[in-house]
């Protein structure tokens, strides 16, 4: 009997290893399908990867001849934890040349003084088209027009960039159809300032599950856009993945568990929405188009289906058990815990218990070595408060330097953009922030942003008068 059990455990471990290898196989360099070019302006572009001709052209580019010498008391590379004291960083065009490299002639000097200079931050779970009031009745889709919500998205993008988030993964437009791809492309073309955006368009859910309008009058069916795409058969799942990519999705999102509304408040178990086989179908179809899959997860069978199905990231995860977390470790799945959104919304006993489960899961994940990446779920709470996520991560037991890595080098790995963003290495994109204090020692310093550069353009500068002039602001 012992030997049979041992064989079963071995077989399960081998199957997990095979799945993990397939799930994390390197994808080809990701290309923004709308822009038709690599995400990083520092990546060599060939003729077939040039942006399409558009009536208004490409605006506000940082010319390759423009060079900056950025001086700071401290220059921090979170990936290594090394801090260079009293040095300078050279930026040319959209790219970082390196730390303490020779100063180019006629370079503009930006002396930031007593700050810590570090890579721009990456938020892997945002909803730029959402506001906290949109989640209560009446829902935003019922009374806000998409143009109005797009304008709200511009405001959200600017506020996020001011906080130092130079890249975001926007994980569902929440019914504001096409607004996320439009916002992404307007930022990429320099029409408005904002973080680099990768978007999922609409998430995929089941009829009667999460992101459904429950108990809505049947007379309104088909007349009000659902906040997600509903799919109940294998054929519908494939069609939803393809249609989202046709609309411009950079990632595919699936709701593996339903919402708190459908969570058992006694057993604290979420409603699972898809099987392992269905998740594999979604992952494989996305992979055909060189896309990864992000899954909304609470825990239990829904989490297991997402992890074993091969998704790249699981989001939220407050009810994940040790079994779920161990599966994530074996599969190499990244976890984006989004602690802030639940911490801010705990008025009932159930919601308070939810937060306790979340804290326990996070602490177990630290002990087990789960790969944790940074995300906030901002939109479910006001923009301008995203940096509070760092404080919760540290409060729950993560070291400050590791918390910074989750939003820089680790988040870049998740996006398969390591070496391009989230680092100060030569040849990477010039996304930079400067903060007062030493954030690797005191994480509260990350909220004291004084300077932001994105793609080689100075967006925020509270220290000197130097700033890149956006055309719309002249």
One Martini backbone bead per residue (centre of mass of N, CA, C, O) as a GRO file, in nm:
protein
  474
    1UNK     BB    1   0.058   0.063  -0.021
    2UNK     BB    2   0.295   0.253   0.005
    3UNK     BB    3   0.393   0.227  -0.292
    4UNK     BB    4   0.137   0.335  -0.426
    5UNK     BB    5   0.147   0.615  -0.298
    6UNK     BB    6   0.427   0.693  -0.404
    7UNK     BB    7   0.354   0.671  -0.704
    8UNK     BB    8   0.130   0.884  -0.699
    9UNK     BB    9   0.306   1.121  -0.608
   10UNK     BB   10   0.510   1.103  -0.840
   11UNK     BB   11   0.308   1.141  -1.073
   12UNK     BB   12   0.208   1.420  -0.984
   13UNK     BB   13   0.485   1.563  -0.993
   14UNK     BB   14   0.543   1.508  -1.293
   15UNK     BB   15   0.290   1.646  -1.407
   16UNK     BB   16   0.358   1.925  -1.294
   17UNK     BB   17   0.630   1.961  -1.440
   18UNK     BB   18   0.516   1.947  -1.726
   19UNK     BB   19   0.317   2.183  -1.698
   20UNK     BB   20   0.523   2.397  -1.615
   21UNK     BB   21   0.693   2.389  -1.871
   22UNK     BB   22   0.460   2.475  -2.062
   23UNK     BB   23   0.364   2.740  -1.914
   24UNK     BB   24   0.688   2.865  -1.920
   25UNK     BB   25   0.733   2.892  -2.197
   26UNK     BB   26   0.877   3.079  -2.416
   27UNK     BB   27   0.791   3.359  -2.569
   28UNK     BB   28   0.783   3.563  -2.793
   29UNK     BB   29   0.824   3.867  -2.852
   30UNK     BB   30   0.627   4.117  -2.758
   31UNK     BB   31   0.359   4.274  -2.942
   32UNK     BB   32   0.199   4.553  -3.026
   33UNK     BB   33  -0.060   4.519  -3.244
   34UNK     BB   34  -0.126   4.820  -3.298
   35UNK     BB   35   0.175   4.930  -3.334
   36UNK     BB   36   0.378   4.708  -3.454
   37UNK     BB   37   0.575   4.676  -3.190
   38UNK     BB   38   0.777   4.691  -2.958
   39UNK     BB   39   0.751   4.814  -2.646
   40UNK     BB   40   1.043   4.889  -2.664
   41UNK     BB   41   1.246   5.155  -2.777
   42UNK     BB   42   1.524   4.971  -2.732
   43UNK     BB   43   1.426   4.791  -2.955
   44UNK     BB   44   1.479   4.654  -3.238
   45UNK     BB   45   1.361   4.757  -3.558
   46UNK     BB   46   1.180   4.648  -3.820
   47UNK     BB   47   0.999   4.691  -4.097
   48UNK     BB   48   0.760   4.484  -3.989
   49UNK     BB   49   0.764   4.678  -3.695
   50UNK     BB   50   0.624   4.918  -3.784
   51UNK     BB   51   0.422   5.157  -3.755
   52UNK     BB   52   0.140   5.261  -3.852
   53UNK     BB   53  -0.026   5.469  -4.040
   54UNK     BB   54  -0.141   5.782  -3.915
   55UNK     BB   55  -0.286   6.084  -3.923
   56UNK     BB   56  -0.117   6.194  -3.645
   57UNK     BB   57   0.097   6.019  -3.574
   58UNK     BB   58   0.393   6.063  -3.388
   59UNK     BB   59   0.417   6.187  -3.067
   60UNK     BB   60   0.641   6.305  -2.840
   61UNK     BB   61   0.927   6.224  -2.889
   62UNK     BB   62   1.233   6.103  -2.783
   63UNK     BB   63   1.512   6.193  -2.899
   64UNK     BB   64   1.823   6.043  -2.966
   65UNK     BB   65   1.987   6.321  -2.900
   66UNK     BB   66   1.879   6.315  -2.618
   67UNK     BB   67   2.043   6.405  -2.303
   68UNK     BB   68   2.090   6.279  -1.966
   69UNK     BB   69   2.194   6.387  -1.634
   70UNK     BB   70   2.127   6.201  -1.339
   71UNK     BB   71   2.129   6.312  -1.016
   72UNK     BB   72   2.200   6.131  -0.699
   73UNK     BB   73   2.251   6.018  -0.386
   74UNK     BB   74   2.078   5.764  -0.489
   75UNK     BB   75   2.109   5.437  -0.665
   76UNK     BB   76   1.856   5.191  -0.722
   77UNK     BB   77   1.872   4.827  -0.759
   78UNK     BB   78   1.645   4.594  -0.678
   79UNK     BB   79   1.747   4.328  -0.795
   80UNK     BB   80   2.028   4.355  -0.612
   81UNK     BB   81   2.031   4.604  -0.385
   82UNK     BB   82   2.200   4.824  -0.506
   83UNK     BB   83   2.372   5.130  -0.396
   84UNK     BB   84   2.453   5.435  -0.539
   85UNK     BB   85   2.668   5.691  -0.436
   86UNK     BB   86   2.683   5.991  -0.588
   87UNK     BB   87   2.565   5.960  -0.877
   88UNK     BB   88   2.489   5.873  -1.226
   89UNK     BB   89   2.252   5.890  -1.501
   90UNK     BB   90   2.220   5.782  -1.835
   91UNK     BB   91   2.019   5.939  -2.093
   92UNK     BB   92   1.901   5.830  -2.424
   93UNK     BB   93   1.623   5.909  -2.508
   94UNK     BB   94   1.455   5.602  -2.419
   95UNK     BB   95   1.739   5.526  -2.281
   96UNK     BB   96   1.958   5.352  -2.090
   97UNK     BB   97   2.303   5.354  -2.044
   98UNK     BB   98   2.396   5.420  -1.730
   99UNK     BB   99   2.603   5.403  -1.456
  100UNK     BB  100   2.863   5.619  -1.464
  101UNK     BB  101   2.885   5.718  -1.736
  102UNK     BB  102   2.984   5.894  -1.974
  103UNK     BB  103   2.946   6.225  -2.056
  104UNK     BB  104   2.778   6.379  -2.278
  105UNK     BB  105   2.766   6.613  -2.491
  106UNK     BB  106   2.515   6.841  -2.413
  107UNK     BB  107   2.400   6.745  -2.161
  108UNK     BB  108   2.139   6.736  -1.938
  109UNK     BB  109   2.121   6.846  -1.610
  110UNK     BB  110   1.979   6.654  -1.327
  111UNK     BB  111   1.952   6.767  -0.993
  112UNK     BB  112   1.802   6.586  -0.717
  113UNK     BB  113   1.968   6.503  -0.480
  114UNK     BB  114   1.803   6.384  -0.181
  115UNK     BB  115   1.762   6.088  -0.338
  116UNK     BB  116   1.601   5.799  -0.481
  117UNK     BB  117   1.691   5.625  -0.760
  118UNK     BB  118   1.463   5.436  -0.976
  119UNK     BB  119   1.259   5.237  -1.108
  120UNK     BB  120   0.978   5.204  -1.240
  121UNK     BB  121   0.660   5.108  -1.179
  122UNK     BB  122   0.450   4.801  -1.150
  123UNK     BB  123   0.104   4.732  -1.230
  124UNK     BB  124  -0.083   4.419  -1.264
  125UNK     BB  125  -0.368   4.557  -1.127
  126UNK     BB  126  -0.597   4.732  -1.317
  127UNK     BB  127  -0.879   4.997  -1.345
  128UNK     BB  128  -0.904   5.277  -1.533
  129UNK     BB  129  -1.240   5.249  -1.588
  130UNK     BB  130  -1.272   5.263  -1.270
  131UNK     BB  131  -1.484   5.308  -0.985
  132UNK     BB  132  -1.596   5.265  -0.672
  133UNK     BB  133  -1.902   5.344  -0.748
  134UNK     BB  134  -1.939   5.117  -0.981
  135UNK     BB  135  -1.998   4.866  -0.760
  136UNK     BB  136  -2.266   5.004  -0.717
  137UNK     BB  137  -2.582   5.073  -0.701
  138UNK     BB  138  -2.575   5.180  -0.991
  139UNK     BB  139  -2.413   5.084  -1.251
  140UNK     BB  140  -2.209   5.241  -1.469
  141UNK     BB  141  -2.326   5.120  -1.738
  142UNK     BB  142  -2.618   5.256  -1.682
  143UNK     BB  143  -2.497   5.590  -1.666
  144UNK     BB  144  -2.224   5.567  -1.816
  145UNK     BB  145  -2.044   5.659  -2.062
  146UNK     BB  146  -1.775   5.576  -2.243
  147UNK     BB  147  -1.657   5.859  -2.283
  148UNK     BB  148  -1.658   5.928  -1.983
  149UNK     BB  149  -1.476   5.686  -1.892
  150UNK     BB  150  -1.234   5.769  -2.062
  151UNK     BB  151  -1.178   6.030  -1.911
  152UNK     BB  152  -1.129   5.887  -1.644
  153UNK     BB  153  -0.882   5.729  -1.757
  154UNK     BB  154  -0.697   5.971  -1.795
  155UNK     BB  155  -0.690   6.048  -1.500
  156UNK     BB  156  -0.579   5.774  -1.398
  157UNK     BB  157  -0.316   5.776  -1.559
  158UNK     BB  158  -0.192   6.034  -1.440
  159UNK     BB  159  -0.203   5.951  -1.139
  160UNK     BB  160  -0.026   5.695  -1.172
  161UNK     BB  161   0.228   5.837  -1.283
  162UNK     BB  162   0.274   6.027  -1.036
  163UNK     BB  163   0.341   5.763  -0.847
  164UNK     BB  164   0.540   5.577  -1.059
  165UNK     BB  165   0.362   5.434  -1.280
  166UNK     BB  166   0.491   5.318  -1.598
  167UNK     BB  167   0.334   5.036  -1.565
  168UNK     BB  168   0.037   4.853  -1.683
  169UNK     BB  169  -0.214   4.605  -1.608
  170UNK     BB  170  -0.530   4.588  -1.755
  171UNK     BB  171  -0.805   4.388  -1.593
  172UNK     BB  172  -1.057   4.525  -1.725
  173UNK     BB  173  -1.313   4.745  -1.853
  174UNK     BB  174  -1.602   4.709  -1.730
  175UNK     BB  175  -1.778   4.786  -2.015
  176UNK     BB  176  -1.561   4.981  -2.165
  177UNK     BB  177  -1.560   4.951  -2.474
  178UNK     BB  178  -1.239   5.026  -2.615
  179UNK     BB  179  -1.107   5.219  -2.399
  180UNK     BB  180  -0.837   5.070  -2.333
  181UNK     BB  181  -0.708   5.065  -2.618
  182UNK     BB  182  -0.724   5.370  -2.661
  183UNK     BB  183  -0.553   5.454  -2.419
  184UNK     BB  184  -0.300   5.295  -2.485
  185UNK     BB  185  -0.248   5.433  -2.771
  186UNK     BB  186  -0.236   5.728  -2.678
  187UNK     BB  187   0.013   5.686  -2.500
  188UNK     BB  188   0.206   5.552  -2.710
  189UNK     BB  189   0.174   5.823  -2.907
  190UNK     BB  190   0.166   6.090  -2.707
  191UNK     BB  191  -0.110   6.233  -2.652
  192UNK     BB  192  -0.083   6.121  -2.355
  193UNK     BB  193  -0.018   6.080  -2.037
  194UNK     BB  194   0.120   5.761  -1.919
  195UNK     BB  195   0.121   5.444  -1.877
  196UNK     BB  196   0.209   5.163  -1.978
  197UNK     BB  197  -0.017   4.945  -2.159
  198UNK     BB  198  -0.178   4.639  -2.071
  199UNK     BB  199  -0.452   4.447  -2.205
  200UNK     BB  200  -0.777   4.247  -2.179
  201UNK     BB  201  -1.033   4.378  -2.188
  202UNK     BB  202  -1.233   4.121  -2.145
  203UNK     BB  203  -1.349   3.899  -1.944
  204UNK     BB  204  -1.406   3.555  -1.849
  205UNK     BB  205  -1.725   3.403  -1.795
  206UNK     BB  206  -2.023   3.296  -1.645
  207UNK     BB  207  -2.336   3.225  -1.625
  208UNK     BB  208  -2.407   3.346  -1.299
  209UNK     BB  209  -2.149   3.481  -1.221
  210UNK     BB  210  -1.918   3.675  -1.252
  211UNK     BB  211  -1.985   3.972  -1.403
  212UNK     BB  212  -2.296   3.992  -1.339
  213UNK     BB  213  -2.632   4.081  -1.375
  214UNK     BB  214  -2.829   4.044  -1.117
  215UNK     BB  215  -3.169   4.052  -1.142
  216UNK     BB  216  -3.234   4.150  -1.417
  217UNK     BB  217  -3.426   4.259  -1.642
  218UNK     BB  218  -3.513   4.089  -1.931
  219UNK     BB  219  -3.571   4.354  -2.101
  220UNK     BB  220  -3.244   4.430  -2.090
  221UNK     BB  221  -3.143   4.215  -2.253
  222UNK     BB  222  -2.885   4.322  -2.476
  223UNK     BB  223  -2.881   4.649  -2.391
  224UNK     BB  224  -2.660   4.582  -2.175
  225UNK     BB  225  -2.343   4.573  -2.105
  226UNK     BB  226  -2.134   4.356  -2.000
  227UNK     BB  227  -1.841   4.337  -1.794
  228UNK     BB  228  -1.830   4.055  -1.948
  229UNK     BB  229  -1.762   3.750  -2.096
  230UNK     BB  230  -1.974   3.494  -2.189
  231UNK     BB  231  -1.907   3.133  -2.113
  232UNK     BB  232  -2.035   2.770  -2.155
  233UNK     BB  233  -1.843   2.665  -2.383
  234UNK     BB  234  -1.584   2.568  -2.570
  235UNK     BB  235  -1.652   2.740  -2.817
  236UNK     BB  236  -1.687   3.006  -2.659
  237UNK     BB  237  -1.404   3.027  -2.545
  238UNK     BB  238  -1.254   3.051  -2.812
  239UNK     BB  239  -1.410   3.296  -2.920
  240UNK     BB  240  -1.335   3.492  -2.690
  241UNK     BB  241  -1.033   3.495  -2.727
  242UNK     BB  242  -1.030   3.589  -3.023
  243UNK     BB  243  -1.200   3.852  -2.992
  244UNK     BB  244  -1.006   3.994  -2.795
  245UNK     BB  245  -0.762   3.998  -2.982
  246UNK     BB  246  -0.902   4.155  -3.207
  247UNK     BB  247  -0.944   4.411  -3.001
  248UNK     BB  248  -0.633   4.412  -2.845
  249UNK     BB  249  -0.527   4.196  -2.663
  250UNK     BB  250  -0.246   4.111  -2.450
  251UNK     BB  251  -0.442   3.963  -2.260
  252UNK     BB  252  -0.601   3.696  -2.080
  253UNK     BB  253  -0.910   3.672  -1.897
  254UNK     BB  254  -1.017   3.480  -1.603
  255UNK     BB  255  -1.287   3.353  -1.398
  256UNK     BB  256  -1.231   3.103  -1.169
  257UNK     BB  257  -1.383   3.274  -0.967
  258UNK     BB  258  -1.606   3.415  -0.796
  259UNK     BB  259  -1.747   3.622  -0.596
  260UNK     BB  260  -1.831   3.713  -0.277
  261UNK     BB  261  -2.137   3.667  -0.321
  262UNK     BB  262  -2.047   3.340  -0.391
  263UNK     BB  263  -1.939   3.297  -0.102
  264UNK     BB  264  -1.895   3.094   0.156
  265UNK     BB  265  -1.923   3.219   0.488
  266UNK     BB  266  -1.845   2.950   0.641
  267UNK     BB  267  -1.629   2.788   0.455
  268UNK     BB  268  -1.472   2.977   0.267
  269UNK     BB  269  -1.585   2.930  -0.044
  270UNK     BB  270  -1.550   2.943  -0.372
  271UNK     BB  271  -1.676   2.967  -0.690
  272UNK     BB  272  -1.636   2.762  -0.942
  273UNK     BB  273  -1.606   2.800  -1.319
  274UNK     BB  274  -1.365   2.601  -1.406
  275UNK     BB  275  -1.188   2.365  -1.547
  276UNK     BB  276  -0.895   2.236  -1.634
  277UNK     BB  277  -0.967   2.189  -1.932
  278UNK     BB  278  -1.072   2.477  -1.984
  279UNK     BB  279  -0.812   2.623  -1.911
  280UNK     BB  280  -0.634   2.488  -2.125
  281UNK     BB  281  -0.791   2.596  -2.364
  282UNK     BB  282  -0.737   2.894  -2.311
  283UNK     BB  283  -0.427   2.886  -2.300
  284UNK     BB  284  -0.379   2.760  -2.585
  285UNK     BB  285  -0.525   2.980  -2.746
  286UNK     BB  286  -0.351   3.214  -2.652
  287UNK     BB  287  -0.077   3.092  -2.745
  288UNK     BB  288  -0.127   3.108  -3.045
  289UNK     BB  289  -0.112   3.444  -2.994
  290UNK     BB  290   0.104   3.509  -2.773
  291UNK     BB  291  -0.053   3.465  -2.495
  292UNK     BB  292  -0.147   3.529  -2.174
  293UNK     BB  293  -0.287   3.427  -1.850
  294UNK     BB  294  -0.531   3.566  -1.629
  295UNK     BB  295  -0.655   3.494  -1.287
  296UNK     BB  296  -0.934   3.493  -1.104
  297UNK     BB  297  -0.885   3.425  -0.749
  298UNK     BB  298  -0.940   3.254  -0.438
  299UNK     BB  299  -0.991   2.921  -0.427
  300UNK     BB  300  -0.952   2.600  -0.468
  301UNK     BB  301  -1.077   2.463  -0.751
  302UNK     BB  302  -1.032   2.726  -0.909
  303UNK     BB  303  -0.730   2.749  -0.853
  304UNK     BB  304  -0.643   2.471  -0.957
  305UNK     BB  305  -0.739   2.509  -1.248
  306UNK     BB  306  -0.558   2.751  -1.315
  307UNK     BB  307  -0.281   2.634  -1.243
  308UNK     BB  308  -0.302   2.356  -1.403
  309UNK     BB  309  -0.383   2.512  -1.677
  310UNK     BB  310  -0.141   2.757  -1.710
  311UNK     BB  311  -0.133   3.014  -1.585
  312UNK     BB  312   0.060   3.291  -1.504
  313UNK     BB  313  -0.164   3.437  -1.321
  314UNK     BB  314  -0.281   3.507  -0.992
  315UNK     BB  315  -0.557   3.673  -0.838
  316UNK     BB  316  -0.561   3.750  -0.498
  317UNK     BB  317  -0.610   3.469  -0.308
  318UNK     BB  318  -0.745   3.462  -0.003
  319UNK     BB  319  -0.841   3.127  -0.009
  320UNK     BB  320  -0.575   2.990  -0.012
  321UNK     BB  321  -0.418   2.706   0.023
  322UNK     BB  322  -0.149   2.514   0.061
  323UNK     BB  323  -0.210   2.349  -0.190
  324UNK     BB  324  -0.231   2.585  -0.386
  325UNK     BB  325   0.055   2.703  -0.331
  326UNK     BB  326   0.217   2.450  -0.410
  327UNK     BB  327   0.120   2.447  -0.701
  328UNK     BB  328   0.242   2.722  -0.776
  329UNK     BB  329   0.533   2.642  -0.730
  330UNK     BB  330   0.547   2.401  -0.933
  331UNK     BB  331   0.434   2.585  -1.184
  332UNK     BB  332   0.535   2.892  -1.166
  333UNK     BB  333   0.322   3.076  -1.045
  334UNK     BB  334   0.197   3.384  -1.020
  335UNK     BB  335   0.125   3.621  -0.751
  336UNK     BB  336  -0.146   3.868  -0.720
  337UNK     BB  337  -0.288   3.985  -0.421
  338UNK     BB  338  -0.434   4.253  -0.367
  339UNK     BB  339  -0.469   4.377  -0.061
  340UNK     BB  340  -0.604   4.663  -0.053
  341UNK     BB  341  -0.901   4.623  -0.151
  342UNK     BB  342  -0.985   4.454   0.110
  343UNK     BB  343  -0.879   4.637   0.335
  344UNK     BB  344  -1.081   4.880   0.250
  345UNK     BB  345  -1.326   4.640   0.251
  346UNK     BB  346  -1.423   4.609   0.601
  347UNK     BB  347  -1.739   4.608   0.753
  348UNK     BB  348  -1.788   4.318   0.783
  349UNK     BB  349  -1.731   4.014   0.913
  350UNK     BB  350  -1.670   3.876   0.646
  351UNK     BB  351  -1.458   4.086   0.542
  352UNK     BB  352  -1.265   4.050   0.782
  353UNK     BB  353  -1.212   3.748   0.734
  354UNK     BB  354  -1.101   3.776   0.452
  355UNK     BB  355  -0.845   3.935   0.539
  356UNK     BB  356  -0.726   3.715   0.721
  357UNK     BB  357  -0.692   3.503   0.502
  358UNK     BB  358  -0.505   3.673   0.326
  359UNK     BB  359  -0.273   3.703   0.524
  360UNK     BB  360  -0.221   3.398   0.562
  361UNK     BB  361  -0.160   3.335   0.265
  362UNK     BB  362   0.082   3.526   0.237
  363UNK     BB  363   0.259   3.394   0.460
  364UNK     BB  364   0.269   3.115   0.330
  365UNK     BB  365   0.395   3.205   0.060
  366UNK     BB  366   0.662   3.297   0.180
  367UNK     BB  367   0.747   3.017   0.296
  368UNK     BB  368   0.708   2.856   0.006
  369UNK     BB  369   0.797   3.046  -0.253
  370UNK     BB  370   0.616   3.228  -0.393
  371UNK     BB  371   0.558   3.420  -0.677
  372UNK     BB  372   0.550   3.762  -0.615
  373UNK     BB  373   0.342   4.023  -0.737
  374UNK     BB  374   0.235   4.341  -0.836
  375UNK     BB  375  -0.095   4.456  -0.714
  376UNK     BB  376  -0.416   4.648  -0.655
  377UNK     BB  377  -0.709   4.712  -0.792
  378UNK     BB  378  -0.746   4.973  -0.902
  379UNK     BB  379  -1.086   5.126  -0.886
  380UNK     BB  380  -1.197   4.994  -0.621
  381UNK     BB  381  -1.018   5.238  -0.554
  382UNK     BB  382  -0.862   5.520  -0.532
  383UNK     BB  383  -0.671   5.717  -0.700
  384UNK     BB  384  -0.349   5.757  -0.519
  385UNK     BB  385  -0.331   5.462  -0.331
  386UNK     BB  386  -0.138   5.227  -0.437
  387UNK     BB  387   0.123   5.242  -0.242
  388UNK     BB  388  -0.009   5.082   0.003
  389UNK     BB  389   0.072   4.792  -0.075
  390UNK     BB  390   0.359   4.789   0.040
  391UNK     BB  391   0.286   4.810   0.341
  392UNK     BB  392   0.128   4.541   0.358
  393UNK     BB  393   0.353   4.349   0.273
  394UNK     BB  394   0.534   4.423   0.515
  395UNK     BB  395   0.332   4.375   0.745
  396UNK     BB  396   0.310   4.055   0.644
  397UNK     BB  397   0.657   3.996   0.598
  398UNK     BB  398   0.798   4.157   0.386
  399UNK     BB  399   1.061   4.280   0.247
  400UNK     BB  400   1.123   4.578   0.112
  401UNK     BB  401   1.300   4.484  -0.132
  402UNK     BB  402   1.090   4.270  -0.225
  403UNK     BB  403   0.860   4.465  -0.277
  404UNK     BB  404   1.011   4.623  -0.500
  405UNK     BB  405   1.048   4.379  -0.690
  406UNK     BB  406   0.749   4.319  -0.754
  407UNK     BB  407   0.747   4.624  -0.915
  408UNK     BB  408   0.986   4.531  -1.113
  409UNK     BB  409   1.150   4.263  -1.191
  410UNK     BB  410   0.909   4.067  -1.151
  411UNK     BB  411   0.697   4.210  -1.328
  412UNK     BB  412   0.868   4.190  -1.586
  413UNK     BB  413   0.860   3.884  -1.603
  414UNK     BB  414   0.558   3.850  -1.633
  415UNK     BB  415   0.569   4.030  -1.913
  416UNK     BB  416   0.833   3.956  -2.068
  417UNK     BB  417   1.041   4.236  -1.985
  418UNK     BB  418   1.311   4.165  -1.913
  419UNK     BB  419   1.546   4.435  -1.946
  420UNK     BB  420   1.332   4.675  -2.021
  421UNK     BB  421   1.205   4.680  -1.733
  422UNK     BB  422   1.269   4.727  -1.389
  423UNK     BB  423   1.549   4.878  -1.464
  424UNK     BB  424   1.905   5.019  -1.494
  425UNK     BB  425   2.001   4.894  -1.734
  426UNK     BB  426   2.157   4.888  -2.010
  427UNK     BB  427   1.899   4.926  -2.264
  428UNK     BB  428   1.674   5.028  -2.112
  429UNK     BB  429   1.406   5.184  -2.019
  430UNK     BB  430   1.330   5.530  -1.932
  431UNK     BB  431   1.213   5.439  -1.626
  432UNK     BB  432   1.169   5.679  -1.360
  433UNK     BB  433   1.233   5.737  -1.006
  434UNK     BB  434   1.196   5.961  -0.717
  435UNK     BB  435   1.268   5.941  -0.363
  436UNK     BB  436   1.232   5.991  -0.042
  437UNK     BB  437   1.470   5.822   0.089
  438UNK     BB  438   1.479   5.456   0.191
  439UNK     BB  439   1.288   5.198   0.076
  440UNK     BB  440   1.466   4.941   0.166
  441UNK     BB  441   1.421   5.035   0.478
  442UNK     BB  442   1.159   5.234   0.418
  443UNK     BB  443   0.863   5.188   0.258
  444UNK     BB  444   0.731   5.477   0.290
  445UNK     BB  445   0.911   5.622   0.069
  446UNK     BB  446   0.739   5.533  -0.189
  447UNK     BB  447   0.526   5.781  -0.136
  448UNK     BB  448   0.778   5.999  -0.205
  449UNK     BB  449   0.732   6.138  -0.488
  450UNK     BB  450   0.946   6.365  -0.713
  451UNK     BB  451   1.004   6.177  -0.977
  452UNK     BB  452   0.924   6.134  -1.340
  453UNK     BB  453   1.009   5.895  -1.596
  454UNK     BB  454   0.900   5.834  -1.946
  455UNK     BB  455   1.061   5.741  -2.213
  456UNK     BB  456   1.260   6.002  -2.152
  457UNK     BB  457   1.028   6.169  -2.002
  458UNK     BB  458   0.949   6.437  -1.812
  459UNK     BB  459   0.671   6.453  -1.594
  460UNK     BB  460   0.795   6.472  -1.297
  461UNK     BB  461   0.914   6.776  -1.097
  462UNK     BB  462   0.978   6.884  -0.758
  463UNK     BB  463   1.287   7.011  -0.780
  464UNK     BB  464   1.290   7.113  -1.065
  465UNK     BB  465   1.209   7.283  -1.382
  466UNK     BB  466   1.222   7.016  -1.534
  467UNK     BB  467   1.036   6.933  -1.843
  468UNK     BB  468   0.830   6.777  -2.046
  469UNK     BB  469   0.654   6.896  -2.327
  470UNK     BB  470   0.339   6.866  -2.389
  471UNK     BB  471   0.148   6.954  -2.648
  472UNK     BB  472  -0.129   6.991  -2.482
  473UNK     BB  473   0.032   7.203  -2.268
  474UNK     BB  474   0.118   7.467  -2.447
   0.00000   0.00000   0.00000
